[in-house]
Amino acid sequence: MPPPSIYRINPIRDLAFAIEFMKEPVGHHSPGLQRILHVFRGEPLTDKYVLVTVTPHKKWQLARLSGERGKPLRRLDTFYSCLKEAERDVFRRRWKEATGQELVLPQQAEI
């Protein structure tokens, strides 16, 4: 198991990076947002949220990893027809697990 990340997420200071992700979840990201994504991707595998492609480029399903090699992931009853919306939802879920707080965006943050 890799060591935990040296980076931490501050739900107040890092809110600007969450807004950046929500505006454009796929593509190039600023160094600050890359730091947050590094934390999310470095989390332990057990119960980590992931997306499973159901129909290529059309439908995705939310799942959680088992954390054990060879053991299947647990598919949840949440489906998406838009990859960007799916990525945003996984970001919100990982944010809550990393910070203990729901991701609440300011109303002026247009997505």
C-alpha positions in Angstrom: 0.0 0.0 0.0 1.4 3.4 -0.9 2.0 5.9 1.9 -0.7 8.6 2.4 -0.3 11.8 0.4 1.7 14.6 1.9 -0.9 17.0 0.5 -4.1 17.9 2.4 -7.3 19.5 1.2 -8.5 22.6 2.9 -12.2 22.9 2.2 -12.1 26.7 2.4 -8.7 27.6 0.8 -9.1 24.9 -1.9 -12.7 25.8 -2.9 -11.4 27.8 -5.9 -9.9 24.6 -7.3 -13.2 22.7 -6.8 -14.9 25.4 -8.8 -12.3 25.0 -11.5 -13.0 21.3 -11.7 -16.7 21.7 -11.8 -16.4 24.1 -14.7 -14.2 21.8 -16.7 -13.7 18.3 -15.2 -11.9 16.8 -18.2 -8.7 18.3 -19.6 -5.8 20.3 -18.3 -5.9 21.6 -14.8 -4.0 24.1 -12.7 -1.2 23.0 -10.3 -3.6 23.6 -7.4 -6.3 21.4 -8.8 -3.7 18.8 -9.8 -2.7 18.7 -6.1 -6.3 17.9 -5.1 -6.7 15.3 -7.7 -3.4 13.7 -6.6 -4.9 13.4 -3.1 -8.1 11.8 -4.4 -6.2 9.4 -6.7 -3.9 8.4 -3.9 -6.6 7.4 -1.4 -6.7 3.8 -0.3 -8.5 1.5 -2.8 -11.0 0.1 -0.3 -14.4 1.7 -1.0 -12.9 4.2 -3.4 -15.5 5.7 -5.8 -14.9 4.9 -9.5 -16.8 5.0 -12.8 -17.4 1.9 -14.9 -18.2 2.2 -18.6 -21.5 0.5 -19.3 -21.9 1.6 -22.9 -18.7 3.2 -24.4 -19.0 7.0 -24.6 -22.7 6.9 -23.6 -23.4 5.4 -20.2 -21.4 5.1 -16.9 -22.1 3.5 -13.6 -20.9 4.5 -10.1 -19.0 1.7 -8.3 -16.8 1.2 -5.2 -13.5 -0.7 -5.3 -13.1 -3.7 -3.0 -9.5 -2.9 -2.3 -8.5 -6.6 -2.7 -6.8 -7.9 -5.8 -9.1 -10.2 -7.7 -12.2 -9.3 -5.8 -14.9 -7.5 -7.9 -15.9 -4.0 -7.4 -19.4 -3.1 -6.0 -21.6 -1.5 -8.6 -24.0 1.0 -7.2 -27.5 2.0 -8.6 -26.3 5.3 -9.9 -25.9 5.8 -13.7 -24.8 8.7 -15.8 -25.3 9.6 -19.5 -22.8 12.5 -19.4 -19.2 11.8 -18.5 -18.6 15.3 -17.2 -21.6 15.0 -14.8 -20.3 11.6 -13.7 -16.8 13.1 -13.0 -18.3 16.0 -11.1 -20.3 13.6 -8.9 -17.3 11.4 -8.1 -15.3 14.6 -7.3 -18.1 15.7 -4.8 -18.1 12.3 -3.2 -14.3 12.1 -2.9 -14.3 15.7 -1.6 -16.7 14.8 1.2 -14.6 11.7 2.1 -11.3 13.7 2.1 -12.6 16.8 4.0 -15.6 15.4 6.0 -17.7 18.2 4.4 -20.1 18.4 1.5 -18.8 20.5 -1.4 -20.9 23.6 -1.4 -20.2 25.9 -4.3 -21.0 29.7 -4.2 -24.1 30.6 -6.2 -22.0 32.8 -8.5 -19.9 29.8 -9.6 -21.4 29.0 -13.0 -21.0 25.4 -14.1 
